[in-house]
């Protein structure tokens, strides 16, 4: 049997993560410490369906719907998302997760889920920001192509954009920069 101090330490860790994701709901600490599934499910639901719109888009693209489900169906979809998106296998079975008890392990799993979603959100945000910056840069280059600029400047700019895009594996071959002298 685990000591109460271990559960309290896990609850403090969870509390800190809930602040990071700005969890707006009521937290039933008594239910969490007893392993009540109804105390855990709202936290997991918020983490997966509300914290990161970018992550929700990824879930939808993967065909995973987590809203409007019974606890059992939600848990099935949750475990599928953990397996398919994060390659993570929780230390509890679905059945154990939906039973009373296993409080420290459940809290540990919830902390892992929150950390995984935070990491995925950061990755998706970087790619999204890069995509927006790239679109803006392309628009600027289109405008610049209408002005007389040195070939060297335009090629340097094109090389910079190409290198960044290669890092993300998204080079598009129609991206061309021309100097003013080569256009007629």
DOMAR-62642 format. One record per atom (N, C-alpha, C): atom name; x, y negated, z negated. Coordinates in pm, whole numbers, plus 32768, in hexadecimal, padded with zeros to 4 digits. Layout:
BEGIN
{atom 'CA',{X,Y,Z}},
...
END
This chain:
BEGIN
{atom 'N',{8054,8076,8000}},
{atom 'CA',{8000,8000,8000}},
{atom 'C',{8059,7F83,8000}},
{atom 'N',{8031,7F20,804E}},
{atom 'CA',{8080,7EA6,8059}},
{atom 'C',{8060,7E49,7FE5}},
{atom 'N',{80C3,7DFE,7FBB}},
{atom 'CA',{80AC,7DA2,7F4C}},
{atom 'C',{8060,7D28,7F7D}},
{atom 'N',{801D,7CE7,7F1E}},
{atom 'CA',{7FD0,7C6F,7F3D}},
{atom 'C',{802C,7C01,7F71}},
{atom 'N',{80A6,7BFC,7F3F}},
{atom 'CA',{8105,7B97,7F6C}},
{atom 'C',{8124,7BA2,8000}},
{atom 'N',{812B,7C1D,8032}},
{atom 'CA',{8144,7C30,80C1}},
{atom 'C',{80D1,7BF6,8113}},
{atom 'N',{8056,7C11,80E9}},
{atom 'CA',{7FE1,7BDE,812F}},
{atom 'C',{7FE0,7B45,8128}},
{atom 'N',{8000,7B0E,80B4}},
{atom 'CA',{8001,7A7D,80A4}},
{atom 'C',{806B,7A3D,80FE}},
{atom 'N',{80DE,7A7C,8109}},
{atom 'CA',{8146,7A49,8162}},
{atom 'C',{8119,7A4A,81F3}},
{atom 'N',{80D7,7AB5,821B}},
{atom 'CA',{80A2,7ABE,82A4}},
{atom 'C',{8037,7A54,82BB}},
{atom 'N',{7FE4,7A3C,8256}},
{atom 'CA',{7F7C,79D5,8263}},
{atom 'C',{7FBA,794A,8274}},
{atom 'N',{8026,792F,822E}},
{atom 'CA',{806A,78AD,823E}},
{atom 'C',{80A1,789F,82CC}},
{atom 'N',{80DA,790A,82FF}},
{atom 'CA',{810D,7909,8389}},
{atom 'C',{809B,78F0,83EC}},
{atom 'N',{802B,7935,83D7}},
{atom 'CA',{7FB6,7923,842E}},
{atom 'C',{7F82,7894,8424}},
{atom 'N',{7F7D,785F,83AB}},
{atom 'CA',{7F4C,77D7,8397}},
{atom 'C',{7FA0,7772,83E6}},
{atom 'N',{8023,7785,83E5}},
{atom 'CA',{807C,772C,8431}},
{atom 'C',{8060,7737,84C7}},
{atom 'N',{804A,77B1,84F9}},
{atom 'CA',{802C,77C2,8588}},
{atom 'C',{7FA4,7786,85AB}},
{atom 'N',{7F45,7790,8551}},
{atom 'CA',{7EC1,7754,856B}},
{atom 'C',{7ECC,76BD,8577}},
{atom 'N',{7F27,7681,852B}},
{atom 'CA',{7F3D,75F1,8539}},
{atom 'C',{7F7A,75D1,85C1}},
{atom 'N',{7FD5,7627,85EF}},
{atom 'CA',{8016,7611,8671}},
{atom 'C',{7FAE,7611,86E1}},
{atom 'N',{7F50,7670,86DD}},
{atom 'CA',{7EEC,7678,8748}},
{atom 'C',{7E72,7621,872B}},
{atom 'N',{7E77,75D8,86BC}},
{atom 'CA',{7E0A,757E,8695}},
{atom 'C',{7D84,75C8,868D}},
{atom 'N',{7D85,7635,8645}},
{atom 'CA',{7D0B,7686,8635}},
{atom 'C',{7CA1,7634,85EB}},
{atom 'N',{7C2E,761D,862C}},
{atom 'CA',{7BC9,75C5,85F0}},
{atom 'C',{7B66,760A,8592}},
{atom 'N',{7B63,768D,8593}},
{atom 'CA',{7AFD,76D5,8549}},
{atom 'C',{7B1E,76EA,84B7}},
{atom 'N',{7ABD,771F,8472}},
{atom 'CA',{7ACD,7743,83E5}},
{atom 'C',{7B23,77C1,83DE}},
{atom 'N',{7B80,77C2,8381}},
{atom 'CA',{7BD5,7837,836D}},
{atom 'C',{7BAC,787A,82EA}},
{atom 'N',{7B7E,78F4,82F5}},
{atom 'CA',{7B52,7942,8281}},
{atom 'C',{7BCA,798E,8248}},
{atom 'N',{7C16,794A,81F2}},
{atom 'CA',{7C8F,7987,81BC}},
{atom 'C',{7C71,7A02,8167}},
{atom 'N',{7C01,79FF,8121}},
{atom 'CA',{7BDA,7A74,80D1}},
{atom 'C',{7BC1,7AEB,812D}},
{atom 'N',{7B76,7AD3,819B}},
{atom 'CA',{7B5B,7B3D,81FC}},
{atom 'C',{7BDA,7B70,823F}},
{atom 'N',{7C34,7B13,8260}},
{atom 'CA',{7CB3,7B3A,829D}},
{atom 'C',{7D03,7B92,823E}},
{atom 'N',{7D07,7B6C,81BF}},
{atom 'CA',{7D58,7BB9,8160}},
{atom 'C',{7D1C,7C42,8142}},
{atom 'N',{7C9A,7C53,8160}},
{atom 'CA',{7C5A,7CD5,814C}},
{atom 'C',{7C54,7D27,81CE}},
{atom 'N',{7C7B,7CE9,823C}},
{atom 'CA',{7C79,7D31,82BC}},
{atom 'C',{7BF1,7D33,82FE}},
{atom 'N',{7B9D,7CCF,82E2}},
{atom 'CA',{7B17,7CC7,831E}},
{atom 'C',{7B25,7CA0,83B1}},
{atom 'N',{7AF9,7CF7,840D}},
{atom 'CA',{7B07,7CD8,849C}},
{atom 'C',{7AC2,7C56,84C4}},
{atom 'N',{7A54,7C34,8483}},
{atom 'CA',{7A0C,7BBA,84A8}},
{atom 'C',{7A5B,7B3C,8484}},
{atom 'N',{7AC1,7B48,8432}},
{atom 'CA',{7B18,7AD7,8413}},
{atom 'C',{7B85,7AC6,847D}},
{atom 'N',{7BA8,7B32,84C1}},
{atom 'CA',{7C15,7B30,8523}},
{atom 'C',{7BE5,7B0D,85B0}},
{atom 'N',{7B71,7B40,85D5}},
{atom 'CA',{7B44,7B33,8660}},
{atom 'C',{7B33,7AA2,868F}},
{atom 'N',{7AFC,7A45,863E}},
{atom 'CA',{7AF2,79BB,866E}},
{atom 'C',{7B7A,797B,868A}},
{atom 'N',{7BDD,799E,863B}},
{atom 'CA',{7C64,7966,8650}},
{atom 'C',{7C9E,799A,86D3}},
{atom 'N',{7C8F,7A1B,86EB}},
{atom 'CA',{7CC2,7A56,8768}},
{atom 'C',{7C76,7A1D,87DF}},
{atom 'N',{7BF3,7A11,87D0}},
{atom 'CA',{7BA1,79DB,883D}},
{atom 'C',{7BCC,794E,8861}},
{atom 'N',{7BDD,78F8,87FE}},
{atom 'CA',{7C0A,786F,8819}},
{atom 'C',{7C93,786F,885D}},
{atom 'N',{7CED,78BF,8829}},
{atom 'CA',{7D76,78C4,885F}},
{atom 'C',{7D75,78E9,88F3}},
{atom 'N',{7D24,794A,8917}},
{atom 'CA',{7D24,797B,89A1}},
{atom 'C',{7CC9,792D,89FF}},
{atom 'N',{7C5F,78EF,89CB}},
{atom 'CA',{7BFD,78B3,8A25}},
{atom 'C',{7BF5,781B,8A1E}},
{atom 'N',{7C33,77DD,89BB}},
{atom 'CA',{7C24,774C,89AE}},
{atom 'C',{7CA7,76FF,89A0}},
{atom 'N',{7D0C,773C,8968}},
{atom 'CA',{7D89,76F5,894D}},
{atom 'C',{7DCB,76C2,89CD}},
{atom 'N',{7DD2,7714,8A35}},
{atom 'CA',{7E1A,76F0,8AAF}},
{atom 'C',{7DC5,7707,8B2B}},
{atom 'N',{7D92,769C,8B68}},
{atom 'CA',{7D47,76AD,8BE6}},
{atom 'C',{7D9A,76F1,8C53}},
{atom 'N',{7E1C,76D8,8C55}},
{atom 'CA',{7E72,7719,8CB8}},
{atom 'C',{7E75,77B0,8CA3}},
{atom 'N',{7E7A,77DB,8C25}},
{atom 'CA',{7E79,786A,8C07}},
{atom 'C',{7DF1,78A6,8C28}},
{atom 'N',{7D86,785D,8C0F}},
{atom 'CA',{7D00,788F,8C30}},
{atom 'C',{7CF6,78A8,8CC6}},
{atom 'N',{7D30,784E,8D16}},
{atom 'CA',{7D32,7862,8DA8}},
{atom 'C',{7D7A,78E3,8DCB}},
{atom 'N',{7DE9,78FE,8D87}},
{atom 'CA',{7E34,7979,8DA2}},
{atom 'C',{7DE1,79F4,8D7C}},
{atom 'N',{7D9B,79EC,8D0B}},
{atom 'CA',{7D44,7A5B,8CE3}},
{atom 'C',{7CD9,7A74,8D4D}},
{atom 'N',{7C9C,7A08,8D7C}},
{atom 'CA',{7C33,7A15,8DE1}},
{atom 'C',{7C6C,7A4F,8E63}},
{atom 'N',{7CE2,7A23,8E89}},
{atom 'CA',{7D22,7A57,8F02}},
{atom 'C',{7D40,7AEC,8EF5}},
{atom 'N',{7D5A,7B19,8E7A}},
{atom 'CA',{7D75,7BA7,8E61}},
{atom 'C',{7CF4,7BF7,8E51}},
{atom 'N',{7C82,7BB2,8E5C}},
{atom 'CA',{7C01,7BF7,8E4F}},
{atom 'C',{7BDB,7C17,8DC0}},
{atom 'N',{7C14,7BCE,8D62}},
{atom 'CA',{7BF6,7BE8,8CD4}},
{atom 'C',{7B99,7B7B,8C9F}},
{atom 'N',{7B23,7BA2,8C78}},
{atom 'CA',{7AC1,7B47,8C3F}},
{atom 'C',{7AB3,7B67,8BAB}},
{atom 'N',{7AC5,7B03,8B56}},
{atom 'CA',{7AC2,7B1B,8AC6}},
{atom 'C',{7A4E,7AD7,8A7F}},
{atom 'N',{7A00,7A8A,8AC5}},
{atom 'CA',{7991,7A44,8A83}},
{atom 'C',{790F,7A91,8A94}},
{atom 'N',{78B5,7A7E,8A34}},
{atom 'CA',{7830,7ABA,8A3B}},
{atom 'C',{7830,7B51,8A2F}},
{atom 'N',{7889,7B88,89E1}},
{atom 'CA',{7892,7C1A,89D3}},
{atom 'C',{7878,7C43,8942}},
{atom 'N',{7850,7CBF,8931}},
{atom 'CA',{7846,7CF6,88AB}},
{atom 'C',{78D3,7D03,8872}},
{atom 'N',{78DC,7D18,87F0}},
{atom 'CA',{7960,7D27,87B1}},
{atom 'C',{79AF,7D99,87F1}},
{atom 'N',{796C,7E08,880C}},
{atom 'CA',{79B0,7E7B,8848}},
{atom 'C',{79E2,7E5B,88D4}},
{atom 'N',{798C,7E1F,8927}},
{atom 'CA',{79B4,7DFD,89B0}},
{atom 'C',{7A21,7D91,89B1}},
{atom 'N',{7A16,7D32,8955}},
{atom 'CA',{7A7D,7CCB,8949}},
{atom 'C',{7B04,7D0B,8927}},
{atom 'N',{7B02,7D67,88C8}},
{atom 'CA',{7B7D,7DA9,889E}},
{atom 'C',{7BB7,7DFD,890F}},
{atom 'N',{7B61,7E3F,895D}},
{atom 'CA',{7B91,7E89,89D3}},
{atom 'C',{7BD9,7E2A,8A34}},
{atom 'N',{7B98,7DB8,8A52}},
{atom 'CA',{7BD3,7D57,8AAE}},
{atom 'C',{7C53,7D1A,8A74}},
{atom 'N',{7C53,7D02,89F1}},
{atom 'CA',{7CCA,7CCD,89AD}},
{atom 'C',{7D40,7D2C,89BD}},
{atom 'N',{7D2B,7DAB,89A1}},
{atom 'CA',{7D98,7E0C,89AB}},
{atom 'C',{7DC6,7E1D,8A3B}},
{atom 'N',{7D6A,7E11,8A99}},
{atom 'CA',{7D90,7E18,8B26}},
{atom 'C',{7DE7,7D9F,8B4C}},
{atom 'N',{7DC0,7D29,8B1D}},
{atom 'CA',{7E10,7CB1,8B38}},
{atom 'C',{7E9B,7CBC,8AF9}},
{atom 'N',{7E9F,7CEE,8A7E}},
{atom 'CA',{7F21,7CFD,8A3B}},
{atom 'C',{7F7A,7D5E,8A88}},
{atom 'N',{7F3E,7DC8,8ABB}},
{atom 'CA',{7F8B,7E2C,8B06}},
{atom 'C',{7FB5,7DF7,8B8F}},
{atom 'N',{7F56,7DC1,8BDB}},
{atom 'CA',{7F70,7D9C,8C66}},
{atom 'C',{7FBB,7D18,8C77}},
{atom 'N',{7F9D,7CB7,8C25}},
{atom 'CA',{7FDC,7C33,8C36}},
{atom 'C',{805C,7C27,8BE4}},
{atom 'N',{8056,7C56,8B68}},
{atom 'CA',{80C8,7C44,8B0E}},
{atom 'C',{811F,7CC0,8AFD}},
{atom 'N',{80F1,7D32,8B2E}},
{atom 'CA',{8139,7DB1,8B1A}},
{atom 'C',{8153,7DC8,8A85}},
{atom 'N',{80EC,7DB0,8A37}},
{atom 'CA',{80F3,7DB9,89A5}},
{atom 'C',{8092,7E24,8975}},
{atom 'N',{80C3,7E7A,891E}},
{atom 'CA',{806F,7EE3,88E4}},
{atom 'C',{8062,7EC7,884E}},
{atom 'N',{7FEA,7EA1,8821}},
{atom 'CA',{7FD7,7E84,8793}},
{atom 'C',{7FF3,7EFE,873B}},
{atom 'N',{8017,7EE3,86BE}},
{atom 'CA',{8035,7F50,8661}},
{atom 'C',{7FB6,7F92,862C}},
{atom 'N',{7F42,7F59,864D}},
{atom 'CA',{7EC2,7F93,8625}},
{atom 'C',{7E74,7FBF,86A0}},
{atom 'N',{7E2A,802B,8692}},
{atom 'CA',{7DD1,8054,86FE}},
{atom 'C',{7D58,7FF6,8700}},
{atom 'N',{7D0B,7FFA,876C}},
{atom 'CA',{7C92,7FA8,8774}},
{atom 'C',{7C34,7FC9,8700}},
{atom 'N',{7C27,8048,86E1}},
{atom 'CA',{7BCE,8072,8675}},
{atom 'C',{7BFD,803A,85EF}},
{atom 'N',{7C7F,803F,85D6}},
{atom 'CA',{7CB5,8009,8559}},
{atom 'C',{7CA0,7F72,8552}},
{atom 'N',{7CAF,7F2F,85C5}},
{atom 'CA',{7C9E,7E9E,85C8}},
{atom 'C',{7C0F,7E77,85A2}},
{atom 'N',{7BAE,7ECA,85C7}},
{atom 'CA',{7B21,7EAB,85AC}},
{atom 'C',{7AF1,7EE0,8525}},
{atom 'N',{7B46,7F24,84DB}},
{atom 'CA',{7B22,7F55,8455}},
{atom 'C',{7B50,7EF1,83EB}},
{atom 'N',{7B16,7EFF,8374}},
{atom 'CA',{7B48,7EB4,8301}},
{atom 'C',{7BCF,7EF0,82DA}},
{atom 'N',{7C24,7E9D,82A1}},
{atom 'CA',{7CA6,7ECC,8274}},
{atom 'C',{7D14,7EA5,82D4}},
{atom 'N',{7D8A,7EDA,82BF}},
{atom 'CA',{7E00,7EC0,8313}},
{atom 'C',{7E1E,7E2A,831C}},
{atom 'N',{7E03,7DE1,82B0}},
{atom 'CA',{7E0A,7D4F,82B6}},
{atom 'C',{7E92,7D1A,82E2}},
{atom 'N',{7EFE,7D4C,82A6}},
{atom 'CA',{7F81,7D16,82CA}},
{atom 'C',{7FA3,7D35,835B}},
{atom 'N',{7F83,7DAB,8387}},
{atom 'CA',{7F9F,7DCF,8413}},
{atom 'C',{7F49,7D7D,8472}},
{atom 'N',{7ECC,7D67,844F}},
{atom 'CA',{7E75,7D14,84A5}},
{atom 'C',{7EAA,7C85,84AD}},
{atom 'N',{7ED1,7C50,843B}},
{atom 'CA',{7F08,7BC7,843B}},
{atom 'C',{7F86,7BC2,8490}},
{atom 'N',{7FD9,7C28,8487}},
{atom 'CA',{8053,7C2F,84D8}},
{atom 'C',{8031,7C33,856D}},
{atom 'N',{7FCE,7C82,8592}},
{atom 'CA',{7FA4,7C8A,861F}},
{atom 'C',{7F6E,7C04,864D}},
{atom 'N',{7F1D,7BC2,85FB}},
{atom 'CA',{7EE6,7B3F,8620}},
{atom 'C',{7F57,7ADA,8633}},
{atom 'N',{7FB9,7ADD,85DA}},
{atom 'CA',{802C,7A83,85EA}},
{atom 'C',{8076,7A9F,866C}},
{atom 'N',{8088,7B1F,868C}},
{atom 'CA',{80C8,7B44,870B}},
{atom 'C',{8078,7B10,8782}},
{atom 'N',{7FF4,7B21,877D}},
{atom 'CA',{7F9E,7AF3,87EC}},
{atom 'C',{7FAB,7A5C,87FD}},
{atom 'N',{7FA3,7A13,878F}},
{atom 'CA',{7FAF,7981,8798}},
{atom 'C',{8036,795A,87D3}},
{atom 'N',{80A1,7998,87A3}},
{atom 'CA',{8127,7979,87D9}},
{atom 'C',{8131,799B,886E}},
{atom 'N',{80F9,7A0B,8897}},
{atom 'CA',{80FC,7A31,8925}},
{atom 'C',{80B1,79CC,897B}},
{atom 'N',{803D,79A0,894C}},
{atom 'CA',{7FEE,793F,899A}},
{atom 'C',{8035,78B8,899D}},
{atom 'N',{8072,7890,8930}},
{atom 'CA',{80BD,7811,892E}},
{atom 'C',{8130,7818,8993}},
{atom 'N',{817A,7886,8995}},
{atom 'CA',{81E8,7896,89F5}},
{atom 'C',{81B5,7895,8A85}},
{atom 'N',{8149,78DD,8A9E}},
{atom 'CA',{8111,78E2,8B26}},
{atom 'C',{80E0,7858,8B4F}},
{atom 'N',{80A1,7811,8AF2}},
{atom 'CA',{8071,7789,8B0F}},
{atom 'C',{80E6,772F,8B36}},
{atom 'N',{8155,7739,8AED}},
{atom 'CA',{81CB,76E8,8B0E}},
{atom 'C',{8200,7708,8B99}},
{atom 'N',{8206,7789,8BBB}},
{atom 'CA',{8234,77B1,8C40}},
{atom 'C',{81D6,777B,8CAC}},
{atom 'N',{8155,778B,8C97}},
{atom 'CA',{80F4,775E,8CFB}},
{atom 'C',{80F5,76C7,8D08}},
{atom 'N',{810C,7681,8C99}},
{atom 'CA',{8111,75EF,8C9C}},
{atom 'C',{8189,75BF,8CED}},
{atom 'N',{81FC,7602,8CDE}},
{atom 'CA',{8273,75DE,8D2B}},
{atom 'C',{8259,75EF,8DC1}},
{atom 'N',{8221,7660,8DE5}},
{atom 'CA',{8205,767A,8E73}},
{atom 'C',{819F,7616,8EA7}},
{atom 'N',{8139,75FA,8E57}},
{atom 'CA',{80D2,759B,8E80}},
{atom 'C',{810D,750F,8E91}},
{atom 'N',{8161,74E6,8E31}},
{atom 'CA',{81A2,7462,8E3A}},
{atom 'C',{81FB,745A,8EB4}},
{atom 'N',{8247,74C6,8ECD}},
{atom 'CA',{829D,74C8,8F42}},
{atom 'C',{824A,74BE,8FC1}},
{atom 'N',{81DC,7504,8FC5}},
{atom 'CA',{8185,7502,903A}},
{atom 'C',{8150,7475,9054}},
{atom 'N',{8127,7430,8FEA}},
{atom 'CA',{80F8,73A6,8FF9}},
{atom 'C',{8169,734B,9027}},
{atom 'N',{81DF,735A,8FEB}},
{atom 'CA',{8251,7307,9012}},
{atom 'C',{8278,7321,90A3}},
{atom 'N',{8275,739E,90CB}},
{atom 'CA',{8296,73C2,9154}},
{atom 'C',{8233,7384,91B6}},
{atom 'N',{81B3,7389,9195}},
{atom 'CA',{814D,734C,91EC}},
{atom 'C',{8164,72B7,91F9}},
{atom 'N',{8184,7275,918A}},
{atom 'CA',{819E,71E7,918C}},
{atom 'C',{821B,71C9,91DF}},
{atom 'N',{8283,7218,91CE}},
{atom 'CA',{82FE,7205,921A}},
{atom 'C',{82E6,7217,92B0}},
{atom 'N',{8297,727B,92D4}},
{atom 'CA',{8277,7290,9362}},
{atom 'C',{822E,7217,939B}},
{atom 'N',{81D1,71E0,934D}},
{atom 'CA',{8187,716B,937A}},
{atom 'C',{81E8,70F5,938D}},
{atom 'N',{8244,70E2,932E}},
{atom 'CA',{82A6,7076,933A}},
{atom 'C',{82FE,7089,93B5}},
{atom 'N',{8327,7105,93CE}},
{atom 'CA',{837C,711F,9442}},
{atom 'C',{8332,7104,94C4}},
{atom 'N',{82B1,7121,94C7}},
{atom 'CA',{8263,7102,953F}},
{atom 'C',{8262,706C,9557}},
{atom 'N',{8254,701F,94ED}},
{atom 'CA',{8256,6F8D,94FA}},
{atom 'C',{82E2,6F5F,9524}},
{atom 'N',{8348,6F99,94E5}},
{atom 'CA',{83D2,6F72,9506}},
{atom 'C',{83F6,6F94,9596}},
{atom 'N',{83BC,6FFD,95CC}},
{atom 'CA',{83DA,7023,9656}},
{atom 'C',{83B2,6FB6,96B8}},
{atom 'N',{8358,6F60,9690}},
{atom 'CA',{832D,6EF3,96E8}},
{atom 'C',{838F,6E7E,96E8}},
{atom 'N',{83F3,6E80,9693}},
{atom 'CA',{8453,6E12,9689}},
{atom 'C',{84DD,6E41,96B7}},
{atom 'N',{852E,6DE1,96DC}},
{atom 'CA',{85B6,6E03,9704}},
{atom 'C',{8609,6E21,9688}},
{atom 'N',{862E,6E9D,9679}},
{atom 'CA',{8684,6EC7,960B}},
{atom 'C',{86F7,6F18,9645}},
{atom 'N',{8764,6F1A,95FF}},
{atom 'CA',{87D7,6F64,9632}},
{atom 'C',{87BA,6FFA,9631}},
{atom 'N',{87F0,703D,9693}},
{atom 'CA',{87E1,70CF,969D}},
{atom 'C',{8818,7112,961F}},
{atom 'N',{8888,70DF,95EF}},
{atom 'CA',{88C7,711A,9579}},
{atom 'C',{886A,7111,94FF}},
{atom 'N',{882A,709F,94EB}},
{atom 'CA',{87CD,708E,947B}},
{atom 'C',{8758,70EF,9487}},
{atom 'N',{871E,70F8,94FE}},
{atom 'CA',{86AB,7150,9511}},
{atom 'C',{86D0,71E3,94FE}},
{atom 'N',{8745,720B,9530}},
{atom 'CA',{876F,7295,951E}},
{atom 'C',{878E,72B5,948C}},
{atom 'N',{87C8,7254,9445}},
{atom 'CA',{87E2,7269,93B6}},
{atom 'C',{8760,727D,936A}},
{atom 'N',{86FE,722D,938D}},
{atom 'CA',{867A,7239,934D}},
{atom 'C',{863A,72BE,936F}},
{atom 'N',{8643,72E6,93EC}},
{atom 'CA',{8609,7366,9416}},
{atom 'C',{864E,73DB,93CE}},
{atom 'N',{86D2,73D3,93C2}},
{atom 'CA',{871E,743C,937E}},
{atom 'C',{86F5,7445,92EB}},
{atom 'N',{86E5,73D2,92AC}},
{atom 'CA',{86BA,73D0,9220}},
{atom 'C',{8633,7415,9210}},
{atom 'N',{85D5,73F4,9266}},
{atom 'CA',{8550,7430,9260}},
{atom 'C',{8559,74C5,927C}},
{atom 'N',{85A6,74EC,92E0}},
{atom 'CA',{85B2,7579,9304}},
{atom 'C',{85EC,75CB,9292}},
{atom 'N',{8652,7598,9250}},
{atom 'CA',{868F,75E1,91E0}},
{atom 'C',{862B,75F6,9170}},
{atom 'N',{85E0,7590,9150}},
{atom 'CA',{857C,759D,90E6}},
{atom 'C',{8512,7603,910D}},
{atom 'N',{84EB,7603,9189}},
{atom 'CA',{8482,765E,91B4}},
{atom 'C',{84B5,76ED,91B9}},
{atom 'N',{8532,7700,91E1}},
{atom 'CA',{856B,7787,91E1}},
{atom 'C',{856A,77C1,9154}},
{atom 'N',{8580,776B,90EF}},
{atom 'CA',{857E,779A,9064}},
{atom 'C',{84F7,77D7,9042}},
{atom 'N',{848D,77A3,907B}},
{atom 'CA',{8407,77D4,905F}},
{atom 'C',{83D5,7833,90CB}},
{atom 'N',{8425,784A,9132}},
{atom 'CA',{83FF,78A7,919B}},
{atom 'C',{838C,7877,91F1}},
{atom 'N',{8383,77F4,9205}},
{atom 'CA',{8312,77BF,9250}},
{atom 'C',{833C,7764,92C3}},
{atom 'N',{83A3,7785,9309}},
{atom 'CA',{83CC,7730,9378}},
{atom 'C',{8364,7737,93E6}},
{atom 'N',{8340,76C6,941C}},
{atom 'CA',{82E5,76CD,948E}},
{atom 'C',{832F,7696,9508}},
{atom 'N',{8328,76E2,9572}},
{atom 'CA',{837C,76CA,95E6}},
{atom 'C',{8352,7652,9639}},
{atom 'N',{82DA,761B,9624}},
{atom 'CA',{82B2,75A8,9674}},
{atom 'C',{82E5,7525,9637}},
{atom 'N',{832C,752E,95C8}},
{atom 'CA',{8361,74B7,9588}},
{atom 'C',{83DC,7488,95D5}},
{atom 'N',{83CE,741E,9620}},
{atom 'CA',{843A,73EA,9672}},
{atom 'C',{844D,7356,9656}},
{atom 'N',{84C7,732B,9650}},
{atom 'CA',{84E7,729E,9641}},
{atom 'C',{8530,7274,96BF}},
{atom 'N',{8503,7207,96F8}},
{atom 'CA',{8542,71D6,9772}},
{atom 'C',{8578,714B,9758}},
{atom 'N',{85E5,712B,979A}},
{atom 'CA',{8613,70A2,978C}},
{atom 'C',{85CD,704D,97F5}},
{atom 'N',{85D2,6FCC,97E2}},
{atom 'CA',{8589,6F72,983B}},
{atom 'C',{85BE,6F76,98C9}},
{atom 'N',{863F,6F94,98DC}},
{atom 'CA',{8679,6F97,9962}},
{atom 'C',{864B,700F,99B3}},
{atom 'N',{8629,707E,9971}},
{atom 'CA',{8605,70F7,99BB}},
{atom 'C',{8574,70F6,99E7}},
{atom 'N',{8524,7097,99B5}},
{atom 'CA',{8497,708F,99DF}},
{atom 'C',{848B,7030,9A55}},
{atom 'N',{8431,704F,9AAD}},
{atom 'CA',{841D,6FF6,9B21}},
{atom 'C',{8395,6FBB,9B1F}},
END
